[in-house]
Amino acid sequence: MASSTVPSPQPNRPPRPNLVFRHLRGPRSPAEFAAAVRRAAREIGERVSCDARYVHRVEAGEIRCPNYAYERVFLHMFPGRTLTDLGFAPRSSVRGRRAREAGDTPPAHTGNPANATSETRVAYEPYDTQNRYDTYDTHDHEESDVLRRAFMTGGGATVAAASLGPLGFASDASAAQRAVRRAGASDAGALEEAVRRIRLLDDRHGADGLYRRAAAPLRAAYALLDAGATRQRTADRLYAGAGELAISVGWLAHDSGRFDDARSHYAEALATARVTGDPGLEAHAFCNTAFLARDAGRPREAVRAAQAAQRVARPLGSPRLMSLLALREAGGWAGLADRTGCEQALVRAQAYFERGPSEADPEWMSFYGEAELEGLEAQCWSTLGDWPRAARHARRAAELQDPHFTRNIALYTAELADDLARGGRPDEAAQAGMRVLDLLAEVQSSRVQTMLAGTSRVLLPHRRASGVSAFLDRHASFPRTV
């Protein structure tokens, strides 16, 4: 029987963001701050595997109080401060009786992690080198408690069901009390289905309405990893599925203009790929990282990431994948105003594409066909300021696109409108802009809306041209989601 000194379970309530910790991070990205945490840990002989995901969870208030290993590192990083000075809750309020009996002083570092107590044992995270097939450590780690509450309410269909409507996990008081079991093949299948479902919804409706709802399935995916797997093959599927889901959620953040969040999710996927030695996942993570770097105004990073992706992907035997990665490189060269480098990469992309599809093509590349090839080439020429050439490719992309990919049709048509406007053809630009506004009744994409806003500004001096005034008035009255 539980002692009367143990506090009663707290009512389920949303976490309170740790704004102090966010302030201390300053201008550094979550990934950069996580690297600083790992460096500080090495300085004092600690071993923590902090990543961007951990930093996000601290700032979101999901980790109300860190374990003792992280506490020692944080106090080393910010001398003279206490945990409460860093925005955390008192340990006694989250640990219960045992913490109050032991006091709030962190136990001395044991040196050898194998000899650590339950409170000094490092929390398991994707960068850890421990055996990932071990059963889950059920001790009082606040980091993992959050994930356990977000998942493990029963059968393997939980993840897939969460991705279907809405993309979120029901979290009730009883869920936290259920025992964690090891994941099986049905859980891996459900996770893979969640990834497919999110991609399908994004193809049809765009990212803006999906991103926040997709966070819960991602937390659930890493809860599956924490729980361990019954077989190695299942564990490999879980890691691959979690990495692909991190990329999918990162893309939702990317397409809705949340670049810092996207960078964090892509870095998490890359770490997962390297932990498990999965070159397909690593190439995918680098591919999206290159795309994000281009959009964020870091073209040299885009080139490097795309080239890294090509090195990893070359042995995989997928010409279509190599074609897409060459296009990512071309986008970086265009951003550097290197026309020669861009043209060379475009030639490689076309040559690889012409080899046709193969059984080695990744499942996630279902969007990549001739329309996407044309659309990405249009973006390169647009960046280089060759508006007529960009418009030709954008028009062809919109014409070739499968109607299923509503969001991409809107994107290519918005690209076309902008290229026409900048190329001195305002009447045609207004017509294309009208088609985009029609599509935005079905699609929620900050990327498309931002492009259309830029086109509107270019067209303002041409209000008297045929159709331009009507487009500008309709665009001005269109509801914004950004």
C-alpha positions as CSV (number, residue, x, y, z in Angstrom):
1,M,0.0,0.0,0.0
2,A,1.2,3.5,-0.8
3,S,2.3,5.6,2.1
4,S,0.0,8.6,2.9
5,T,3.0,10.8,2.4
6,V,3.0,10.1,-1.3
7,P,1.2,13.0,-3.1
8,S,-1.9,12.1,-5.0
9,P,-1.7,12.0,-8.8
10,Q,-1.8,15.5,-10.2
11,P,-4.6,16.3,-12.6
12,N,-3.7,16.1,-16.3
13,R,-2.9,19.6,-17.5
14,P,-0.9,21.0,-20.4
15,P,2.8,21.7,-19.7
16,R,3.9,25.2,-18.9
17,P,6.6,26.4,-21.3
18,N,10.1,27.0,-19.8
19,L,10.6,30.6,-21.0
20,V,13.7,31.0,-18.8
21,F,15.5,28.1,-20.4
22,R,14.5,29.4,-23.9
23,H,16.0,32.8,-23.0
24,L,19.2,31.2,-21.9
25,R,19.5,29.4,-25.2
26,G,19.6,32.8,-26.9
27,P,20.2,33.0,-30.7
28,R,21.5,29.4,-30.9
29,S,19.4,26.8,-32.6
30,P,18.2,23.8,-30.5
31,A,20.8,21.6,-32.2
32,E,23.6,24.1,-31.5
33,F,22.6,24.4,-27.9
34,A,22.4,20.6,-27.5
35,A,26.0,20.4,-28.8
36,A,27.0,23.0,-26.1
37,V,25.3,20.8,-23.5
38,R,27.2,17.7,-24.6
39,R,30.5,19.7,-24.6
40,A,29.8,20.9,-21.1
41,A,29.1,17.3,-20.0
42,R,32.4,16.1,-21.3
43,E,34.1,19.0,-19.3
44,I,32.9,17.5,-16.0
45,G,33.1,13.8,-17.0
46,E,29.4,13.3,-17.5
47,R,27.8,11.4,-20.3
48,V,24.5,12.9,-21.6
49,S,23.2,12.5,-25.1
50,C,21.4,15.8,-25.5
51,D,19.9,16.5,-28.9
52,A,17.6,19.1,-30.3
53,R,14.5,17.1,-29.4
54,Y,15.5,17.2,-25.7
55,V,16.0,20.9,-25.8
56,H,12.6,21.4,-27.5
57,R,10.9,19.3,-24.8
58,V,12.6,21.3,-22.0
59,E,11.4,24.5,-23.5
60,A,7.9,23.2,-24.1
61,G,7.7,22.3,-20.4
62,E,7.4,18.6,-21.0
63,I,10.5,18.0,-18.8
64,R,9.6,19.8,-15.6
65,C,12.8,18.7,-13.9
66,P,15.9,17.0,-15.4
67,N,17.6,13.9,-14.1
68,Y,20.7,14.3,-11.9
69,A,23.1,13.9,-14.8
70,Y,21.5,16.8,-16.7
71,E,21.3,18.8,-13.5
72,R,25.0,18.7,-13.0
73,V,25.7,19.7,-16.6
74,F,23.2,22.6,-16.5
75,L,24.6,23.9,-13.2
76,H,28.1,23.7,-14.7
77,M,27.0,25.7,-17.7
78,F,25.2,28.4,-15.6
79,P,27.3,28.8,-12.4
80,G,25.6,30.3,-9.4
81,R,22.1,29.3,-10.6
82,T,19.7,26.7,-9.2
83,L,17.3,24.5,-11.1
84,T,14.5,26.8,-10.3
85,D,16.6,29.7,-11.6
86,L,16.7,27.8,-14.9
87,G,13.0,27.6,-15.0
88,F,12.6,24.0,-13.7
89,A,10.1,22.9,-11.1
90,P,11.5,21.8,-7.7
91,R,12.6,18.2,-7.7
92,S,10.3,17.3,-4.8
93,S,7.3,18.4,-6.8
94,V,8.0,15.9,-9.6
95,R,9.8,13.1,-7.8
96,G,7.5,12.4,-4.8
97,R,8.6,10.9,-1.5
98,R,11.9,9.4,-2.6
99,A,13.3,12.7,-3.7
100,R,12.2,14.5,-0.5
101,E,13.8,11.8,1.6
102,A,17.1,12.0,-0.3
103,G,17.1,15.8,-0.5
104,D,17.7,17.9,-3.5
105,T,21.5,17.6,-3.7
106,P,22.6,15.7,-6.8
107,P,24.5,12.5,-5.9
108,A,28.2,12.5,-6.7
109,H,29.1,11.4,-10.2
110,T,30.0,7.7,-10.1
111,G,32.4,7.8,-13.0
112,N,31.4,4.5,-14.5
113,P,27.9,4.7,-16.0
114,A,27.5,1.0,-15.5
115,N,27.7,1.5,-11.7
116,A,25.3,4.4,-11.6
117,T,22.1,4.3,-9.5
118,S,18.7,4.7,-11.1
119,E,18.9,8.5,-10.5
120,T,22.3,8.9,-12.1
121,R,21.8,6.6,-15.0
122,V,21.7,8.7,-18.2
123,A,18.3,8.9,-19.8
124,Y,18.1,6.9,-23.1
125,E,17.9,9.1,-26.2
126,P,18.6,8.5,-29.9
127,Y,22.4,9.3,-29.7
128,D,23.0,6.7,-26.9
129,T,25.3,3.8,-27.6
130,Q,23.6,1.4,-25.2
131,N,21.9,-1.8,-26.4
132,R,18.7,-0.5,-28.0
133,Y,17.0,-3.9,-27.6
134,D,17.2,-3.8,-23.8
135,T,13.9,-3.6,-21.9
136,Y,12.9,-0.1,-20.9
137,D,14.3,1.4,-17.7
138,T,11.2,2.0,-15.6
139,H,12.9,4.2,-13.0
140,D,11.8,7.8,-12.3
141,H,13.1,9.6,-15.4
142,E,10.9,12.6,-16.1
143,E,12.1,12.7,-19.7
144,S,10.6,9.3,-20.5
145,D,7.5,9.6,-18.3
146,V,6.2,12.2,-20.8
147,L,6.5,9.8,-23.7
148,R,4.9,6.9,-21.8
149,R,1.9,9.1,-21.0
150,A,1.6,10.0,-24.7
151,F,1.6,6.4,-25.9
152,M,1.1,2.8,-24.9
153,T,-2.6,2.6,-24.4
154,G,-2.9,-0.7,-26.0
155,G,-2.5,-2.3,-29.4
156,G,-0.3,-1.5,-32.3
157,A,-3.0,0.4,-34.1
158,T,-2.6,3.4,-31.7
159,V,-0.1,5.3,-33.9
160,A,-2.1,4.8,-37.1
161,A,-5.4,5.8,-35.4
162,A,-3.7,8.9,-34.1
163,S,-2.7,9.8,-37.6
164,L,-6.2,9.5,-38.9
165,G,-8.3,12.0,-37.1
166,P,-7.1,14.0,-35.6
167,L,-3.3,13.6,-35.6
168,G,-3.0,13.5,-31.9
169,F,-2.9,11.1,-28.9
170,A,-5.5,11.1,-26.3
171,S,-3.7,11.4,-22.9
172,D,-5.7,10.6,-19.8
173,A,-4.8,10.0,-16.2
174,S,-5.1,6.2,-16.5
175,A,-2.6,6.1,-19.5
176,A,0.2,7.0,-17.2
177,Q,-0.5,4.1,-14.9
178,R,-0.4,1.4,-17.6
179,A,2.6,-0.8,-17.8
180,V,5.0,-0.3,-20.7
181,R,5.4,-3.4,-22.9
182,R,7.9,-4.1,-25.6
183,A,7.0,-3.1,-29.1
184,G,6.1,-5.7,-31.7
185,A,5.7,-6.0,-35.5
186,S,2.2,-4.5,-35.3
187,D,3.5,-1.4,-33.7
188,A,6.1,-1.0,-36.4
189,G,3.4,-1.4,-39.1
190,A,1.2,1.1,-37.4
191,L,4.1,3.6,-37.3
192,E,4.8,3.1,-41.0
193,E,1.2,3.7,-41.7
194,A,1.2,6.9,-39.7
195,V,4.1,8.2,-41.9
196,R,2.1,7.3,-45.1
197,R,-1.0,9.0,-43.7
198,I,0.7,12.2,-42.9
199,R,2.3,12.4,-46.3
200,L,-1.0,11.8,-48.0
201,L,-2.7,14.6,-46.0
202,D,0.2,16.9,-46.8
203,D,-0.1,16.1,-50.5
204,R,-3.7,17.0,-50.6
205,H,-4.0,19.8,-48.0
206,G,-0.6,21.3,-47.3
207,A,1.3,21.6,-44.1
208,D,-0.2,24.4,-42.0
209,G,-3.1,22.5,-40.6
210,L,-1.1,19.4,-39.9
211,Y,2.1,20.4,-38.1
212,R,0.9,20.8,-34.6
213,R,-1.2,17.7,-34.7
214,A,1.7,15.7,-36.0
215,A,3.8,16.3,-32.9
216,A,2.0,13.7,-30.8
217,P,2.6,10.8,-33.2
218,L,6.3,11.7,-33.3
219,R,6.5,11.6,-29.5
220,A,4.8,8.3,-29.6
221,A,7.3,7.0,-32.1
222,Y,10.2,7.7,-29.8
223,A,8.2,6.1,-27.0
224,L,8.2,2.9,-29.0
225,L,12.0,3.1,-29.3
226,D,12.2,3.7,-25.5
227,A,10.1,0.7,-24.9
228,G,12.4,-1.6,-26.8
229,A,11.4,-4.3,-29.3
230,T,10.8,-8.0,-29.2
231,R,13.1,-8.7,-32.2
232,Q,16.0,-6.9,-33.9
233,R,14.1,-6.8,-37.2
234,T,11.2,-5.0,-35.5
235,A,13.6,-2.6,-33.8
236,D,15.2,-1.7,-37.1
237,R,11.7,-1.0,-38.6
238,L,10.9,1.1,-35.6
239,Y,14.0,3.2,-35.9
240,A,13.5,3.6,-39.6
241,G,9.9,4.5,-39.1
242,A,10.7,7.0,-36.3
243,G,13.3,8.6,-38.5
244,E,11.0,8.9,-41.5
245,L,8.3,10.4,-39.2
246,A,10.7,13.0,-37.9
247,I,11.5,14.0,-41.5
248,S,7.7,14.1,-42.3
249,V,7.0,16.3,-39.3
250,G,10.1,18.4,-40.1
251,W,8.7,18.9,-43.6
252,L,5.4,20.1,-42.2
253,A,7.4,22.6,-40.1
254,H,9.5,23.5,-43.1
255,D,6.6,24.1,-45.5
256,S,4.7,26.1,-42.9
257,G,7.7,28.5,-42.4
258,R,8.9,27.1,-39.0
259,F,12.5,26.7,-40.1
260,D,14.1,26.3,-36.7
261,D,11.7,23.5,-35.8
262,A,12.3,21.8,-39.2
263,R,16.1,22.0,-38.7
264,S,15.7,20.3,-35.3
265,H,13.5,17.5,-36.7
266,Y,15.8,16.8,-39.7
267,A,18.8,16.7,-37.3
268,E,16.9,14.2,-35.1
269,A,16.3,12.0,-38.2
270,L,19.9,12.2,-39.2
271,A,21.0,11.2,-35.7
272,T,18.6,8.3,-35.8
273,A,20.0,7.2,-39.2
274,R,23.6,7.3,-38.0
275,V,22.8,5.4,-34.8
276,T,21.3,2.6,-36.7
277,G,23.5,2.7,-39.8
278,D,20.6,3.3,-42.2
279,P,22.0,4.9,-45.4
280,G,18.5,5.3,-46.9
281,L,17.3,7.3,-44.0
282,E,20.5,9.3,-43.8
283,A,20.2,10.3,-47.5
284,H,16.6,11.4,-47.0
285,A,17.6,13.5,-44.0
286,F,20.4,15.2,-45.9
287,C,18.1,15.7,-48.8
288,N,15.6,17.6,-46.7
289,T,18.3,19.5,-44.9
290,A,19.7,20.7,-48.2
291,F,16.2,21.9,-49.3
292,L,15.7,23.7,-45.9
293,A,19.1,25.3,-46.1
294,R,18.3,26.7,-49.6
295,D,15.0,28.1,-48.4
296,A,16.6,29.6,-45.2
297,G,19.1,31.5,-47.3
298,R,22.1,29.2,-46.6
299,P,23.0,28.1,-50.2
300,R,26.5,26.8,-49.4
301,E,25.1,24.6,-46.7
302,A,22.5,23.4,-49.2
303,V,25.3,22.3,-51.6
304,R,27.3,20.5,-48.9
305,A,24.2,18.7,-47.6
306,A,23.1,17.6,-51.1
307,Q,26.6,16.4,-51.9
308,A,26.7,14.4,-48.6
309,A,23.3,12.9,-49.5
310,Q,24.7,11.8,-52.9
311,R,27.7,10.1,-51.3
312,V,25.5,8.2,-49.0
313,A,22.8,7.4,-51.7
314,R,25.1,6.3,-54.5
315,P,25.4,2.6,-53.3
316,L,21.6,2.4,-52.9
317,G,21.1,1.9,-56.6
318,S,18.2,4.4,-57.2
319,P,18.8,6.7,-60.2
320,R,15.6,8.7,-59.3
321,L,17.0,9.4,-55.8
322,M,20.3,10.6,-57.3
323,S,18.3,12.8,-59.7
324,L,16.4,14.5,-56.8
325,L,19.7,15.0,-54.8
326,A,21.3,16.5,-57.9
327,L,18.4,19.0,-58.1
328,R,18.9,19.8,-54.4
329,E,22.5,20.6,-55.2
330,A,21.5,22.7,-58.2
331,G,19.2,24.8,-56.0
332,G,22.2,25.5,-53.7
333,W,24.4,26.6,-56.7
334,A,21.7,28.8,-57.9
335,G,21.5,30.5,-54.5
336,L,25.2,31.1,-54.8
337,A,24.6,32.7,-58.2
338,D,26.9,30.0,-59.7
339,R,25.2,29.4,-63.1
340,T,27.8,26.9,-64.2
341,G,27.6,24.8,-61.1
342,C,23.8,24.9,-61.3
343,E,23.7,23.8,-65.0
344,Q,26.1,20.9,-64.4
345,A,23.9,19.7,-61.5
346,L,20.8,20.0,-63.6
347,V,22.3,18.0,-66.4
348,R,23.1,15.2,-63.9
349,A,19.6,15.3,-62.5
350,Q,18.1,15.0,-66.0
351,A,20.5,12.1,-66.9
352,Y,19.7,10.2,-63.7
353,F,16.0,10.8,-64.2
354,E,16.0,9.4,-67.7
355,R,17.2,6.1,-66.4
356,G,13.7,5.6,-65.2
357,P,12.3,4.2,-61.9
358,S,13.7,1.1,-60.2
359,E,12.8,-1.2,-57.3
360,A,15.4,0.6,-55.2
361,D,13.4,3.9,-55.3
362,P,12.4,4.8,-51.7
363,E,8.7,4.8,-50.8
364,W,8.9,8.5,-49.8
365,M,9.8,9.6,-53.3
366,S,6.2,9.0,-54.6
367,F,6.0,12.8,-55.2
368,Y,9.0,12.8,-57.5
369,G,8.1,12.6,-61.2
370,E,8.6,14.7,-64.3
371,A,6.4,17.5,-62.8
372,E,8.6,17.8,-59.7
373,L,11.7,17.7,-61.9
374,E,10.3,20.6,-63.9
375,G,9.2,22.5,-60.8
376,L,12.6,22.3,-59.1
377,E,14.4,23.4,-62.3
378,A,12.0,26.3,-62.5
379,Q,13.0,27.4,-59.0
380,C,16.7,27.3,-60.0
381,W,16.2,29.5,-63.1
382,S,14.0,31.8,-61.0
383,T,16.7,32.2,-58.4
384,L,19.2,33.0,-61.2
385,G,16.8,35.6,-62.6
386,D,16.0,33.9,-65.9
387,W,12.3,34.6,-65.7
388,P,11.2,33.4,-69.2
389,R,13.0,30.1,-68.7
390,A,11.7,29.7,-65.2
391,A,8.1,30.3,-66.4
392,R,8.4,27.7,-69.1
393,H,9.4,25.0,-66.6
394,A,6.8,26.1,-64.0
395,R,4.0,26.0,-66.6
396,R,5.1,22.5,-67.6
397,A,5.3,21.4,-64.0
398,A,1.7,22.5,-63.3
399,E,0.4,20.8,-66.5
400,L,2.2,17.5,-65.7
401,Q,1.3,17.2,-62.0
402,D,-1.0,14.4,-60.9
403,P,-4.3,15.9,-59.6
404,H,-3.8,14.0,-56.4
405,F,-1.0,16.4,-55.4
406,T,-3.1,19.5,-55.0
407,R,-0.6,21.3,-52.9
408,N,2.1,20.9,-55.6
409,I,-0.2,22.1,-58.3
410,A,-0.7,25.3,-56.2
411,L,3.0,25.6,-55.6
412,Y,4.0,25.3,-59.3
413,T,1.2,27.7,-60.4
414,A,2.3,30.2,-57.7
415,E,5.9,29.8,-59.1
416,L,4.5,30.4,-62.6
417,A,2.6,33.5,-61.5
418,D,5.7,35.0,-59.9
419,D,8.0,34.3,-62.8
420,L,5.5,35.8,-65.2
421,A,5.1,38.9,-63.1
422,R,8.8,39.5,-62.8
423,G,9.3,38.7,-66.5
424,G,7.0,41.6,-67.5
425,R,3.8,39.7,-68.3
426,P,1.4,41.0,-65.6
427,D,-1.9,39.9,-67.3
428,E,-0.8,36.3,-67.5
429,A,0.6,36.5,-64.0
430,A,-2.8,37.6,-62.7
431,Q,-4.5,34.7,-64.4
432,A,-2.2,32.2,-62.8
433,G,-2.6,34.0,-59.4
434,M,-6.3,33.5,-59.7
435,R,-5.9,29.8,-60.2
436,V,-3.7,29.7,-57.1
437,L,-6.4,31.4,-55.0
438,D,-8.9,28.8,-56.2
439,L,-6.6,26.1,-55.0
440,L,-6.0,27.7,-51.7
441,A,-9.6,26.8,-50.8
442,E,-8.3,23.2,-50.4
443,V,-4.6,23.8,-49.5
444,Q,-3.1,25.4,-46.4
445,S,0.5,26.2,-47.2
446,S,2.4,29.2,-45.9
447,R,5.0,28.7,-48.6
448,V,2.4,29.2,-51.4
449,Q,0.8,32.1,-49.6
450,T,4.2,33.8,-49.1
451,M,5.0,33.3,-52.8
452,L,1.6,34.8,-53.8
453,A,2.1,37.8,-51.5
454,G,5.4,38.5,-53.3
455,T,3.7,38.3,-56.7
456,S,1.1,40.7,-55.5
457,R,3.7,43.3,-54.6
458,V,5.4,42.9,-58.0
459,L,2.0,43.4,-59.7
460,L,1.0,46.5,-57.7
461,P,2.5,49.0,-60.3
462,H,0.6,47.2,-63.1
463,R,-2.9,47.4,-61.6
464,R,-4.3,48.8,-64.8
465,A,-3.2,45.8,-66.8
466,S,-5.9,43.3,-67.8
467,G,-7.1,41.2,-64.8
468,V,-4.5,42.5,-62.4
469,S,-6.8,44.7,-60.4
470,A,-9.3,41.9,-59.9
471,F,-6.5,39.6,-58.7
472,L,-5.1,42.1,-56.3
473,D,-8.5,42.8,-54.8
474,R,-9.3,39.2,-54.4
475,H,-5.9,38.5,-52.9
476,A,-6.2,41.3,-50.5
477,S,-9.5,39.9,-49.2
478,F,-8.3,36.3,-49.0
479,P,-8.0,35.0,-45.4
480,R,-4.5,34.5,-44.2
481,T,-3.2,31.5,-42.1
482,V,0.3,32.9,-41.6
